[in-house]
């Protein structure tokens, strides 16, 4: 266990690598990188890690397989991008800064293979994320199958591609339109729409969720 330390510019780069078995309490991570771009089998693995009341500044993760991860209260200096990552048994709770789990890097020549690899990996996953107790300032997990996300059903709704089929996306309110557009980039037929309880826009996003409920779209 590491407590109250600053970890600066530590990197884990490339396939066939694994990091884990560590707990960080009250630590600051500056410019740390977890990156690979060559293996659609996602052999860059981060496993059995706990982050408790940590702070993260800069950098992001790309094409990483995260397994058995717990994050409890995470301050993010700016939006944190998890590009092309796969999750198995990852729990986020407490106050969490802005985070996005998005599709593989669009400039990668292996993007089709990486996307196909993500789909295959999730076939082996019983649940991917538990965000039911997370208080996000903002969050978007459009590259994670919605059906594999454990959620707070009042503020985090399951959205299915087929349910948007008869709706004109140009007429969708605010965040609802953004969520609908996610189906243009995700390979999955369901995602979770999140009203971030830690955001000043929480009420507006909840109004969009309520609108979707009235249309019979949100589950």
N, C-alpha and C positions, 0 to 999 in steps of 0.2 A: 504494500500500500504506500502511495505517495500522498503527502498532505502539504498543502499550501505552497507547492513548488511552481516555478515557471519553467515550462518546457518549450524551448524556442527552436524552430526550424528543424524539428525532427521529421524524417521522411521514411516512408516505406514505399518503394517504387519498384514496379515490375511484377510479373506473374510468379507463381510457385513460391509465395512467401506467406508467412502467418505471424500474427501478433496477438497476444492475449494473456489471460490470466493475471490481470492487473486491476487495481482499484485506485482511482484518483479522487481525492477529497479536497475541494477548495483550491484546485490547481488552475493555472492559466496556460493555455496552449497558444503559442504565437507562431503563425506561419507554418504549421505542421501539415504534411501532405501524405495522403494515401492514394496512390495512383497506379493503375496499370491500363493498358489499352490494347493488349495483344491476345488475350485469352478469353474466348466466349464461354469457357468453363468456369470462369471466375475463381481462379486459384490464388488470388490475393485475398486472404481471409483475416478478418478481425473477429476474435471469438472470446467469450467469457471476460467481458470488460464492464466495469461499473464507473460511471462518472457521476459524482455527487457534488452539487453546488460549484461547478466549474465554469470557467470563462474561456471562450474560444475567439481568437482574433485572426481573421484572414484565412486564406486557403480553403480547400474543400476536399471532397473524396470523389474518385472516379473509378467505376467498374470494380467495386469492392463487394465481397460477400460478408455481410455482418450477421453473426449468429450469437445468441444468448448475450444480448447487450441490455444494460439498464442505464438510462440517463435520467437523473432526478435533479431538476433545476439547472438550466444551462443558459448563461448569458452569451449572446452572440452579438458582436460589435456591428455586424452587417449580415444581410441574408446569406445563409449557408446553403450551398448547392451540393446535393448528393446526386451526381450524374451517373446514370446507368448502374446503380447499385441494387443489390438484392438483400432482402432482410428475412431472417428466420428467428423468431422469438426475440424481437427487439421491443423494449418497453420504454416509452417516454412519459414522464409525469412531472408534475410541478410546473413552474414557469419556464417556458422554453422560448427562445428568441426565434426570429423568422427563419424558416427552414423549408427547402423544396427538394423533393426527390423526383428527378426528371429523367427523361429518356437519355440514352447514350449520346455523347457529343456528336452533333450533326456534321462536324467536319471530319470525323473518323472514317477512314476507308473501310473499316470493319463494322460500321454501324449496323448493317443488316444482320451480320453474324452475332454481334453482341445482343441485339434485340431478341433474336431467336434464342440465344442462350439464356436470357432473362426469363423468357416464357417457359423454357424447359426446367430451369431451376425452381420456378414457383410450383411446378407440378409435384415437387417433392416436399413442399412446405404445408404444414397443417394450419399454422397461422404465422403471419409475417410481422405485424406491428400491433402493439397495444398502446393506443393513444387516449384511452378512455379517461385518464386522470391528468391529461396534459392541459396546461393553460398557455396556449400559443399566443404570441403577438401577431404571427401570421404563419400559415402553413399550407403546403400543397404537396400531396403525395400521389400525383397523377400517374406515376410509373409503377405503382403497387396495386395489385388486384384488390378492389374494394372488399370483396368477399373474404379476404384474408386479414382484414383489419378489425381488431377489437376496438370498439368505439363507444362514446357517449351518444346514445341514440337521440338525445334531445338537441344536441348542437353539432353533431357529426353524422351526416346522412349518406346512405348508400345510393349511388346514382348508377343507372344502367344505360348503356348505349341505346338499346332498343326503345327505351322510354322517351328519348328525345326525337325519335324518328318523325313524329307528326307535328313537332313544334318548329316555328320559324325562329332560328337563333337570333335574328336581328331584333326580335321583339322580346327577348329574354331580359329580365332586369339584371343590372350590375353583375354580381358575382356568379349568378346562374349562367349568364352567357359565357363567362370565362370557363366555368366547369364544363359546359357543353363543348367548348372548343378543344378541351383536353382530349376528347375522343378522336381528334384528328392526328394526334401524335402517340397516344398510348396503344399498345397492342392488346390491351385488355378490355373486356366488355363491361367492367364495373370499376368505379373509383369512389372515393369518399370525398364529399364536400364538407369543408370544415368552417364553422363560425368561430373565429379565434377569440376566446374569452378574455385574453389579455390585451385586446386591441380596442381603441376608441371607436372602431368601425363595427364592433360586435353587433350592435343593434341593427345596423343596415344589412349586414350579412344574414342575420336571423330573419329579417323581413323577406329576403330573397328565398331562404329556406322555406318559410311559411308559404310563399307564393308557389314554390315547387310542390309542396304538400297539397295545396289546393288544386293543382293541375294533375295530381296523382302521379308525379314523377319521382319524388323523393321517397326512399324507403327507410 
